[in-house]
Amino acid sequence: MRLPRRKFLSAVGLMTAGATMAQAEPTRSASNIVRVAVIGTGVRGKYLIGNLPESVRVTAICDCAALRTSSTLEPQGPFAAVLQPFKDRDAAKCAVYQDYRRLLDREKLDAVIIATPDHQHTLPAMLALQAGLDVYLEKPLSVCIREGRLLVDLVKRTGRMLQVGSQQRTMEINRFACDFIRNGGLGKISRVVLPSYPGPLPVPSLAAEPEIGGVDFDLFCGPTPLRPHHRQLWMKEDFKVGSLLWRGWDLFRDYSGHLMTNWGAHSVDMVQLALGRDHTGPVEVQASQPESLTALAALWKDKTPGPVGDASDRRFWPVTMKYADGVELQFAHGPDFVVFHGEKGVLKMRRNYFETDPPDLIVNRPNAAAFDKWKGSGHVARPHLENWLDAIRTGAPLNAPVEAGHRTVTVCHLANLARELNRPLKWNETREAFIDDAQADSALTRPRRAGYELPPLG
């Protein structure tokens, strides 16, 4: 098993520009056990814990809300069975934190799993990498394009293994379909049509509510502006607002790119893999007003609030992109398949499934066992986690490396920016900058609140 290269003396100390980092070699556990901390113990964090194999020990968990960590240590309802192995094996000795900076400073670890809201991805991942730890980072990789590039550069500099939680890259069915397309099975691809995933809402002005769930709301806000506490800003899928199961932080631009970077990260990832574009991206982007905004928004009525009658309506607009070789991406329809159009036919793909037209375009398909392995609620992640653990132990290739994750979410960010700016954009995919558009370039990064700055990289 590879040894971590560097140990962090003080995670908090790295928050200031004058901080320094000490070199050290943390001691790997004597056996083949990997000591992991989990940062973010909401629904996704709990499922990831439940999907870890016996060779992993969860020695610390962290969440800004005490109700999340307490319900991990003492799981009930649907998580009782999922987390039973963790409860039997690790829970009694597991350290609990609210602030991941404290956790990274104090715990002896080999790796971390990060399943926080999107705006809290970059900083804990960078601190973990600088501490000499390997990282499993839930998708989408970043909340803005430049922070994603910083993560890619830091992974290269530290030599650590960062797996993006895009588990469809490990699903045999999806990998088979992507390989088929990439190797010419459809002939030359002319266009790919995807769902027009809605973008985020601006953060609303909400009256302060008493804090609930033991949340430290300052920690939740993190690098974003500190706002008065309101459960609608942070609690995801815990209650309904009208007919909607409320998606909380996932709805708002400060914290997320909403469904475009959430669900879209999965679909775009399959496009990038199938087209062999893991190190590149589109060069033109344009949003366009649909014939019927009401009809398009209605396709998403179970997942997001409807149009509100101002510029945020554009978050539903279709988006067209073009790669340098002329292949078009069209974000155009409701929550359904990704459709590849080629010279020889059409392939429609979604999670753990594909079909072709004509039907006999593929003769030797994967057997049923490959499908069955991934059946369930969509939270099956063990093979993807095991791929990450194999990479940690042996240096095996990652199925979802950081560069691929960055290029995928960049496409999603570009779609949201085209809607927000409401004009055609030309993108230099090598320099990762817009062409002759300073205003658009200014949107490639986000300001960070004092105390949550990214660490110096020198």
Secondary structure as UniProt FT lines:
FT   TURN            11..12
FT   HELIX           13..15
FT   TURN            17..18
FT   STRAND          34..39
FT   HELIX           43..50
FT   TURN            54..55
FT   STRAND          56..62
FT   HELIX           66..73
FT   TURN            77..78
FT   HELIX           79..82
FT   HELIX           84..89
FT   HELIX           91..93
FT   STRAND          95..97
FT   HELIX           100..106
FT   STRAND          111..114
FT   HELIX           118..120
FT   HELIX           122..130
FT   TURN            131..132
FT   STRAND          134..137
FT   HELIX           145..158
FT   STRAND          162..164
FT   HELIX           167..169
FT   HELIX           172..182
FT   TURN            183..186
FT   STRAND          189..195
FT   TURN            213..214
FT   HELIX           217..221
FT   TURN            222..223
FT   HELIX           231..234
FT   STRAND          240..241
FT   TURN            242..243
FT   STRAND          244..245
FT   HELIX           248..251
FT   TURN            253..255
FT   HELIX           258..261
FT   HELIX           263..275
FT   TURN            278..279
FT   STRAND          284..287
FT   HELIX           293..298
FT   TURN            299..303
FT   HELIX           311..316
FT   STRAND          319..322
FT   TURN            324..325
FT   STRAND          328..333
FT   STRAND          338..342
FT   STRAND          346..350
FT   TURN            351..352
FT   STRAND          353..357
FT   HELIX           359..361
FT   HELIX           368..372
FT   TURN            373..374
FT   HELIX           382..394
FT   HELIX           402..421
FT   STRAND          425..428
FT   TURN            429..432
FT   STRAND          433..434
FT   HELIX           438..442
FT   TURN            443..444
FT   TURN            450..451
//
